[in-house]
């Protein structure tokens, strides 16, 4: 029998789980968060910290717009760094420029204007997305968790959920009773609810990223590869020609599913990424050629002979056929995940909509 009762129990302390806890606390609900790790160490701290809004369409755009408002709300309350510098997109081929023009997203920029905003080489034009935000991914989620703890959310670290049923979460430290339960464990949903994960096509996406000395980049930077990834651009008719150009000129970029993008942290270091590879189980062995490719692409973009690489790492997040997993396997239990790699940009808004629906 469960020893304590809560209004909401959240399994998972990543940004999506924290979003549910925050939305519930705003409604005056009693909340407990169950997390198997001793701290936040997953996808929520291994990303770019890019809060992109304008690059998405449909439900993703809706959740991103609300997420933007929530990041602006919580940054001063939780005392973490956030800047409203927008996002710069650099086009270096006519095909990339055509996608930007057809999408009609953001403010068009000339090649000279792009070079005035970022130290890039060979720009033929670009666009500026003024509404986008940036946080330091290594700081923001942990700071939000500390803030929520001060607001009364109970965190049970190093506690693994072993099963869920209506109004009860079974854990390695005993049962927890709650009127509502949210399972927000990213790709690890298959460890708790394997049939649901298989039914919804959820697998793992591994990615390779690096941290280097900065290059004086004052704004998050997207490139032509990003235009094939984000929904506001990928649906443009000329995206097909862009993909064909990449296949001819840089097939390894498509083979490794590279999203060449950058964000400079407040300490001046540069986040570089990223490759993508998907499977039910992602092997921990990272191919050095993936990092060599990212290094070559970065040096070519910024016109550098060499980069000082400080760190390399592997990220893992949930991947599925749609942007979001949102399921109710049994009454009162919701399974929620961002399955498209845009958790920082959409997770808080998605979570708020789920809590509003539940309560």
Rosetta blueprint (number, residue, H / E / L):
1 X L
2 X L
3 X L
4 X L
5 X E
6 X E
7 X E
8 X E
9 X E
10 X E
11 X E
12 X L
13 X L
14 X L
15 X H
16 X H
17 X H
18 X H
19 X H
20 X H
21 X H
22 X H
23 X H
24 X H
25 X H
26 X H
27 X L
28 X L
29 X L
30 X L
31 X E
32 X E
33 X E
34 X E
35 X L
36 X L
37 X L
38 X L
39 X L
40 X L
41 X L
42 X L
43 X H
44 X H
45 X H
46 X L
47 X L
48 X L
49 X L
50 X E
51 X E
52 X L
53 X L
54 X L
55 X L
56 X L
57 X L
58 X H
59 X H
60 X H
61 X H
62 X H
63 X H
64 X H
65 X H
66 X H
67 X H
68 X H
69 X H
70 X H
71 X H
72 X H
73 X H
74 X H
75 X H
76 X H
77 X H
78 X H
79 X L
80 X L
81 X L
82 X E
83 X E
84 X L
85 X L
86 X L
87 X E
88 X E
89 X E
90 X E
91 X E
92 X L
93 X L
94 X H
95 X H
96 X H
97 X H
98 X H
99 X H
100 X H
101 X H
102 X H
103 X H
104 X L
105 X L
106 X L
107 X E
108 X E
109 X E
110 X L
111 X H
112 X H
113 X H
114 X H
115 X H
116 X H
117 X H
118 X L
119 X L
120 X L
121 X L
122 X L
123 X L
124 X L
125 X E
126 X E
127 X E
128 X E
129 X E
130 X L
131 X L
132 X L
133 X E
134 X E
135 X E
136 X L
137 X H
138 X H
139 X H
140 X H
141 X H
142 X H
143 X H
144 X H
145 X H
146 X H
147 X H
148 X H
149 X H
150 X H
151 X L
152 X L
153 X L
154 X E
155 X E
156 X E
157 X L
158 X L
159 X L
160 X L
161 X E
162 X E
163 X E
164 X E
165 X E
166 X L
167 X L
168 X E
169 X E
170 X E
171 X E
172 X L
173 X L
174 X E
175 X E
176 X E
177 X E
178 X E
179 X E
180 X E
181 X E
182 X E
183 X E
184 X L
185 X L
186 X H
187 X H
188 X H
189 X H
190 X H
191 X H
192 X H
193 X L
194 X H
195 X H
196 X H
197 X H
198 X H
199 X H
200 X L
201 X L
202 X L
203 X E
204 X E
205 X E
206 X E
207 X E
208 X E
209 X E
210 X E
211 X E
212 X E
213 X L
214 X L
215 X L
216 X L
217 X L
218 X L
219 X L
220 X E
221 X E
222 X E
223 X L
224 X H
225 X H
226 X H
227 X H
228 X L
229 X L
230 X L
231 X H
232 X H
233 X H
234 X H
235 X L
236 X L
237 X L
238 X L
239 X H
240 X H
241 X H
242 X H
243 X H
244 X H
245 X H
246 X H
247 X H
248 X H
249 X H
250 X L
251 X H
252 X H
253 X H
254 X H
255 X H
256 X L
257 X L
258 X L
259 X L
260 X L
261 X E
262 X E
263 X E
264 X E
265 X L
266 X L
267 X L
268 X L
269 X L
270 X E
271 X E
272 X E
273 X E
274 X L
275 X L
276 X L
277 X E
278 X E
279 X E
280 X L
281 X L
282 X L
283 X L
284 X L
285 X L
286 X L
287 X L
288 X H
289 X H
290 X H
291 X H
292 X H
293 X H
294 X H
295 X H
296 X H
297 X H
298 X H
299 X H
300 X H
301 X H
302 X H
303 X L
304 X L
305 X L
306 X L
307 X L
308 X L
309 X E
310 X E
311 X E
312 X E
313 X E
314 X E
315 X E
316 X E
317 X E
318 X E
319 X E
320 X E
321 X E
322 X E
323 X E
324 X E
325 X E
326 X E
327 X E
328 X E
329 X E
330 X E
331 X L
332 X L
333 X E
334 X E
335 X E
336 X E
337 X E
338 X E
339 X E
340 X E
341 X L
342 X L
343 X H
344 X H
345 X H
346 X H
347 X H
348 X H
349 X H
350 X H
351 X H
352 X H
353 X H
354 X H
355 X H
356 X H
357 X H
358 X H
359 X L
